[in-house]
Amino acid sequence: MARGAISMTDGHDEEIDGGGFDFDDWNRLKPFTGRIATLEDVQAKAAVFALGDTERPYPLDMELPQPAIWWDEDGEKPVVIVQAEIHTNAEDEEMEVYGLILPDGDGAVALSEDVDLVDATDATWRKLVEDYIDPSAIKD
């Protein structure tokens, strides 16, 4: 899994951002779109993930970057989806796989069933971003 913001779009080199986001600048994150990511793309920090053991992969047609709430084992986290692909597993089931960027710039990979797409004006997402950036802002 790559860290930092996506640095390439459609294979064209751009300056590596290397950071996360807040609720005012999330849309500056550059998505990886137009093709399936390779290991080389991940190593170049152009993509968050590359899956090599699936069948019939193809890019998911969705508007990126996309604010979302990711539900992991620790609860809900604010993220921006910067990569979206569909892969077929050994059981012939299609999986929507997202490459995520967290507010601190870390990357993560999640299946669509663990992610809720939201609008950037969503109050819950904005509060999660604020709390992630400034944990002292969390109120019980």
Residue frames relative to the residue before (quaternion, step in Angstrom):
aa qw qx qy qz dx dy dz
M 1.0000 0.0000 0.0000 0.0000 0.00 0.00 0.00
A 0.3594 -0.7497 0.5200 0.1962 3.56 -0.80 1.00
R 0.2919 -0.7287 0.5893 0.1912 3.53 -1.23 0.49
G 0.7200 0.4291 -0.3205 0.4413 3.52 -1.20 0.53
A 0.6404 -0.5354 0.3897 0.3890 3.51 -1.27 0.18
I 0.6035 -0.5619 0.4276 0.3704 3.50 -1.21 0.55
S 0.2227 -0.8262 0.5111 0.0809 3.55 -0.87 0.95
M 0.7560 0.3024 -0.1913 0.5481 3.60 1.22 -0.08
T 0.1127 -0.7519 0.6433 0.0906 3.51 -1.25 0.52
D 0.8511 -0.0331 -0.0200 0.5236 3.55 -0.81 1.07
G 0.7242 -0.4856 0.2522 0.4197 3.56 0.98 0.82
H 0.5765 0.5749 -0.3936 0.4268 3.61 1.20 0.11
D 0.4501 -0.7039 0.4805 0.2664 3.57 -0.76 1.04
E 0.0417 0.7473 -0.6619 0.0413 3.50 -1.13 0.84
E 0.6643 -0.5006 0.3627 0.4201 3.55 -1.25 0.30
I 0.4500 -0.6760 0.5137 0.2768 3.58 -0.97 0.88
D 0.3912 -0.7335 0.5161 0.2064 3.54 -0.80 1.10
G 0.1397 -0.8600 0.4780 0.1116 3.57 0.85 -1.01
G 0.7219 0.4309 -0.2626 0.4734 3.60 1.18 0.06
G 0.5815 -0.5687 0.4556 0.3618 3.46 -1.37 -0.07
F 0.4574 -0.6579 0.5169 0.3012 3.53 -1.03 -0.82
D 0.1645 -0.7077 0.6561 0.2041 3.50 -1.40 0.03
F 0.7097 -0.4919 0.2756 0.4224 3.59 -1.20 0.12
D 0.6473 0.5058 -0.3319 0.4637 3.60 1.24 -0.04
D 0.8100 0.2678 -0.1347 0.5039 3.63 1.11 -0.48
W 0.2881 0.7957 -0.4925 0.2032 3.61 1.21 0.32
N 0.6800 0.5309 -0.3064 0.4024 3.60 0.98 -0.77
R 0.5357 0.6003 -0.4216 0.4182 3.62 1.24 0.07
L 0.5059 0.6374 -0.4324 0.3883 3.61 1.24 -0.27
K 0.3223 -0.7754 0.5210 0.1534 3.54 -0.82 1.03
P 0.3412 -0.7699 0.5039 0.1921 3.58 -0.66 1.06
F 0.3530 -0.6551 0.6141 0.2628 3.51 -1.36 0.33
T 0.1358 0.8136 -0.5449 0.1508 3.58 -0.36 1.22
G 0.7119 0.5221 -0.3225 0.3415 3.52 -1.36 0.08
R 0.7993 0.0027 -0.0006 0.6010 3.59 1.18 -0.33
I 0.5893 -0.5509 0.4507 0.3822 3.55 -1.34 0.15
A 0.4640 -0.6959 0.4798 0.2650 3.56 -0.91 0.93
T 0.2605 -0.7349 0.6080 0.1498 3.52 -1.23 0.66
L 0.6871 -0.4446 0.3660 0.4430 3.55 -1.32 0.14
E 0.6268 0.5428 -0.3328 0.4491 3.57 1.03 -0.75
D 0.6213 0.5346 -0.3332 0.4660 3.60 1.07 -0.72
V 0.6582 0.4955 -0.3036 0.4786 3.58 0.98 -0.84
Q 0.6635 0.5060 -0.3080 0.4570 3.58 0.90 -0.89
A 0.6896 0.4463 -0.2665 0.5042 3.59 1.13 -0.64
K 0.4249 -0.7174 0.4354 0.3394 3.59 1.36 0.03
A 0.4029 0.7007 -0.4795 0.3417 3.55 1.14 0.69
A 0.7720 0.1537 -0.0826 0.6112 3.57 1.26 -0.44
V 0.5170 -0.6441 0.4737 0.3056 3.55 -1.22 0.51
F 0.8189 0.0160 0.0276 0.5730 3.60 0.99 -0.80
A 0.0785 -0.7338 0.6693 0.0868 3.50 -1.42 0.30
L 0.1449 -0.7918 0.5902 0.0603 3.56 -0.70 1.09
G 0.1632 -0.8310 0.5284 0.0600 3.56 -0.69 1.08
D 0.7200 0.4587 -0.2514 0.4561 3.59 1.18 -0.33
T 0.5564 0.5668 -0.4158 0.4430 3.58 1.04 0.75
E 0.4188 -0.7035 0.5204 0.2426 3.53 -1.30 0.25
R 0.8714 0.1294 -0.0900 0.4645 3.55 -1.29 0.50
P 0.1768 0.8036 -0.5539 0.1271 3.64 0.76 0.90
Y 0.0813 0.7727 -0.6290 0.0240 3.54 -1.22 0.54
P 0.5814 -0.5873 0.4236 0.3710 3.59 -1.15 0.56
L 0.3936 -0.6917 0.5547 0.2427 3.56 -1.07 0.77
D 0.3600 -0.7375 0.5337 0.2043 3.56 -0.82 1.01
M 0.3551 0.6964 -0.5601 0.2743 3.55 -0.25 1.30
E 0.5557 -0.6104 0.4456 0.3464 3.55 -1.15 0.59
L 0.0016 0.7952 -0.6036 0.0568 3.56 -0.75 1.13
P 0.5236 -0.1585 -0.8371 0.0069 1.60 -2.13 1.30
Q 0.2038 -0.7827 0.5849 0.0619 3.54 -1.23 0.67
P 0.3714 -0.7119 0.5446 0.2420 3.63 -0.67 1.03
A 0.0689 0.7944 -0.5981 0.0802 3.56 -1.09 0.73
I 0.3132 -0.6796 0.6170 0.2438 3.51 -1.40 0.16
W 0.1990 -0.7842 0.5839 0.0664 3.54 -0.74 1.18
W 0.2132 -0.7601 0.6047 0.1051 3.54 -0.90 1.00
D 0.0537 0.7864 -0.6123 0.0605 3.59 -0.43 1.23
E 0.7704 -0.3746 0.2404 0.4565 3.59 -1.28 -0.09
D 0.6935 0.4572 -0.2737 0.4848 3.62 1.20 -0.42
G 0.6895 -0.4414 0.2873 0.4972 3.61 1.24 0.04
E 0.7238 -0.4308 0.3135 0.4384 3.55 -1.25 -0.44
K 0.0647 -0.7859 0.6150 -0.0021 3.54 -1.08 0.89
P 0.4247 -0.6829 0.5231 0.2821 3.57 -1.05 0.72
V 0.0391 0.7959 -0.6015 0.0576 3.57 -0.93 0.90
V 0.2373 -0.6897 0.6454 0.2268 3.49 -1.42 0.05
I 0.3372 -0.7247 0.5677 0.1971 3.56 -0.84 1.03
V 0.0528 -0.8191 0.5711 -0.0090 3.57 -0.76 1.08
Q 0.7579 0.1970 -0.1246 0.6094 3.57 1.32 -0.08
A 0.0427 0.7972 -0.5993 0.0594 3.60 -0.92 0.89
E 0.0703 0.7954 -0.5928 0.1049 3.55 -0.72 1.14
I 0.2708 -0.7131 0.6143 0.2019 3.54 -1.28 0.40
H 0.0360 -0.7866 0.6156 -0.0304 3.54 -0.90 1.04
T 0.2919 -0.7345 0.5864 0.1774 3.56 -1.15 0.66
N 0.3171 -0.7707 0.5248 0.1733 3.57 -0.78 1.06
A 0.7505 -0.4107 0.2810 0.4349 3.57 -1.34 0.03
E 0.6701 0.4749 -0.2889 0.4919 3.61 1.20 -0.48
D 0.4905 -0.6912 0.3905 0.3595 3.59 1.35 0.25
E 0.4538 0.6480 -0.4667 0.3953 3.58 1.12 0.75
E 0.3690 -0.7187 0.5447 0.2248 3.56 -0.95 0.92
M 0.1141 -0.7754 0.6201 0.0356 3.54 -1.05 0.90
E 0.2645 -0.7132 0.6236 0.1801 3.56 -0.98 0.88
V 0.0752 -0.8097 0.5817 -0.0196 3.55 -0.61 1.21
Y 0.1574 -0.8045 0.5706 0.0485 3.55 -0.88 1.04
G 0.2721 -0.6919 0.6422 0.1866 3.52 -1.20 0.70
L 0.1343 -0.8281 0.5442 0.0024 3.55 -0.64 1.19
I 0.1658 -0.7243 0.6543 0.1407 3.53 -1.29 0.52
L 0.2882 -0.7446 0.5820 0.1541 3.55 -0.95 0.98
P 0.6997 -0.4921 0.3047 0.4188 3.62 -1.18 0.39
D 0.6949 0.4622 -0.2846 0.4717 3.62 1.10 -0.60
G 0.6166 -0.5754 0.3349 0.4202 3.59 1.28 0.04
D 0.4915 0.6423 -0.4488 0.3802 3.59 1.21 -0.12
G 0.3255 -0.7295 0.5681 0.1978 3.54 -1.21 0.56
A 0.0289 -0.7726 0.6340 0.0180 3.55 -1.24 0.48
V 0.2728 -0.7304 0.6032 0.1681 3.53 -1.33 0.37
A 0.0516 0.8068 -0.5848 0.0667 3.58 -0.89 0.92
L 0.4585 -0.6265 0.5481 0.3112 3.53 -1.29 0.43
S 0.6474 -0.5635 0.3488 0.3765 3.57 -1.11 0.67
E 0.6333 0.5570 -0.3462 0.4108 3.62 1.04 -0.65
D 0.6816 0.4558 -0.2798 0.4994 3.59 1.27 -0.28
V 0.6932 0.4413 -0.2425 0.5157 3.59 1.30 0.10
D 0.1671 -0.7510 0.6310 0.0998 3.56 -1.03 0.88
L 0.3322 -0.7278 0.5659 0.1992 3.58 -0.74 1.06
V 0.0243 -0.7993 0.6001 -0.0193 3.57 -0.96 0.91
D 0.5046 -0.5857 0.5292 0.3496 3.51 -1.36 0.15
A 0.5962 -0.5956 0.4014 0.3588 3.60 -1.11 0.60
T 0.6496 0.4968 -0.3258 0.4744 3.59 1.22 -0.26
D 0.4033 0.7284 -0.4657 0.2998 3.60 1.28 -0.06
A 0.4569 -0.7270 0.4463 0.2520 3.58 -0.61 1.16
T 0.6421 0.5210 -0.3314 0.4545 3.61 0.98 -0.78
W 0.6613 0.5025 -0.3086 0.4636 3.60 0.89 -0.94
R 0.6593 0.5124 -0.3107 0.4542 3.60 0.91 -0.92
K 0.6538 0.5024 -0.3084 0.4744 3.60 0.99 -0.83
L 0.6416 0.5148 -0.3245 0.4670 3.60 0.99 -0.81
V 0.6279 0.5172 -0.3334 0.4765 3.60 1.01 -0.80
E 0.6617 0.5147 -0.3052 0.4519 3.60 0.84 -0.97
D 0.6880 0.4780 -0.2774 0.4703 3.59 0.90 -0.94
Y 0.6310 0.5327 -0.3316 0.4562 3.60 1.07 -0.71
I 0.6860 0.4739 -0.2728 0.4800 3.56 1.00 -0.88
D 0.7965 0.1107 -0.0171 0.5941 3.58 0.98 -0.91
P 0.2254 -0.8200 0.5114 0.1236 3.61 0.15 1.28
S 0.5974 0.5704 -0.3761 0.4198 3.63 1.11 -0.47
A 0.5910 0.5854 -0.3616 0.4210 3.60 1.25 -0.30
I 0.5151 0.6485 -0.4195 0.3716 3.61 1.25 -0.30
K 0.0935 -0.7750 0.6246 0.0239 3.52 -0.91 1.05
D 0.4571 -0.6960 0.4861 0.2655 3.56 -0.98 0.83
